[in-house]
Amino acid sequence: MPESRTDKLRKLIQDVAGKPAPADEDESLFESGLLDSFALPDLVSAIEQAFAIKVPDADLNPRKFDSIARIEAYLDSK
């Protein structure tokens, strides 16, 4: 069975954070302390590679990548 996009995102977050991604897709990755602003470029770079997209600099905003649900919504908009 192919890996779902959500599972792929969880793995990317875990790789960048070095800790498991939250089970709750709406949990803030930044407020929970899982990621910080220094990890954002690494996360975005991993998302770009995994999903073959380019995230413009204008979109490098922690709010857009604050939770798995928000990242899913962002990817849906691409």
C-alpha positions as CSV (number, residue, x, y, z in Angstrom):
1,M,0.0,0.0,0.0
2,P,1.5,3.4,-1.0
3,E,2.4,5.8,1.8
4,S,-0.2,8.5,2.4
5,R,0.7,12.1,2.1
6,T,0.0,12.5,5.8
7,D,2.3,9.6,6.7
8,K,5.0,11.1,4.4
9,L,4.6,14.5,6.2
10,R,4.9,12.8,9.6
11,K,8.1,11.2,8.5
12,L,9.6,14.5,7.2
13,I,8.7,16.3,10.4
14,Q,10.2,13.5,12.5
15,D,13.4,13.6,10.3
16,V,13.7,17.4,10.8
17,A,12.7,17.5,14.5
18,G,14.5,14.3,15.5
19,K,11.4,13.4,17.5
20,P,8.1,11.8,16.5
21,A,5.5,14.0,14.9
22,P,2.3,14.6,16.9
23,A,-0.6,12.3,16.5
24,D,-3.0,15.2,16.4
25,E,-2.8,16.8,12.9
26,D,-3.9,20.2,14.3
27,E,-1.3,20.4,17.0
28,S,1.2,23.2,16.6
29,L,4.6,22.0,15.6
30,F,6.1,25.3,16.9
31,E,4.1,25.9,20.1
32,S,4.7,22.3,21.2
33,G,8.4,22.9,20.9
34,L,8.9,20.2,18.3
35,L,10.2,22.7,15.7
36,D,11.6,26.2,16.0
37,S,12.1,28.9,13.5
38,F,15.6,27.6,12.6
39,A,14.0,24.2,11.6
40,L,11.5,25.9,9.3
41,P,13.8,26.1,6.2
42,D,14.9,22.5,6.7
43,L,11.2,21.4,6.9
44,V,10.3,23.4,3.8
45,S,13.3,22.1,1.9
46,A,12.2,18.5,2.8
47,I,8.6,19.2,1.7
48,E,9.9,20.7,-1.6
49,Q,12.0,17.6,-2.3
50,A,9.3,15.1,-1.2
51,F,6.4,16.6,-3.1
52,A,8.4,18.2,-6.1
53,I,7.1,21.7,-5.4
54,K,8.8,25.1,-5.0
55,V,7.8,27.1,-1.9
56,P,8.4,30.8,-2.7
57,D,10.2,32.9,-0.1
58,A,7.0,34.8,0.5
59,D,5.5,31.6,1.9
60,L,8.3,30.9,4.4
61,N,6.0,31.7,7.3
62,P,5.7,29.4,10.3
63,R,1.9,29.9,10.3
64,K,1.6,28.1,7.0
65,F,3.6,25.1,8.3
66,D,2.4,25.2,11.9
67,S,0.7,21.8,11.9
68,I,0.3,18.7,9.7
69,A,-3.2,19.9,8.8
70,R,-1.9,23.4,7.7
71,I,0.9,21.8,5.7
72,E,-1.8,19.6,4.0
73,A,-3.9,22.7,3.2
74,Y,-0.8,24.4,1.8
75,L,0.0,21.4,-0.4
76,D,-3.7,21.4,-1.6
77,S,-3.3,25.0,-2.7
78,K,-0.3,24.2,-4.9
